[in-house]
Amino acid sequence: MRTLLNIIWLVLCGFWLFLGYALAGVICCILIVTIPWGIASFRIANYVLWPFGRQVVQKPTAGAFSFLGNVIWFIFAGLCLAIGHVISGVALAITIIGIPLAIADFKMIPISLAPLGKEIVPTGGTTIVAPQTT
């Protein structure tokens, strides 16, 4: 079922959202200082291309620099990309077949607004366990 949803997603909106993230990543990598945001954008582009079967989790090592980086990302790219998710989600929700895709699209809005400090992992896969202290 995940494969079928991913194929429908790719055809209807995944490719176009992928292009938006890839363009943001290329622009960020051209400006040398913003390479970390470019890497995050490419990571999200990969996720947006094939989202079903994966989920976004918070990195336990994310700190203040991730927060500051997310503020900068929100101002320059995050808001535009989130608007793209809202528009495509609303368009997908018009049909009955597109409703599960629209829900997935709306779930991607938080990572489009603040990608730093997050990690994309397989669904039902590994869980991060804190080390035990003695």
Beta strands, then each sheet from edge to edge (+ up, - down):
strand 1: 54-58
strand 2: 118-122
sheet 1: 1+ 2-
end
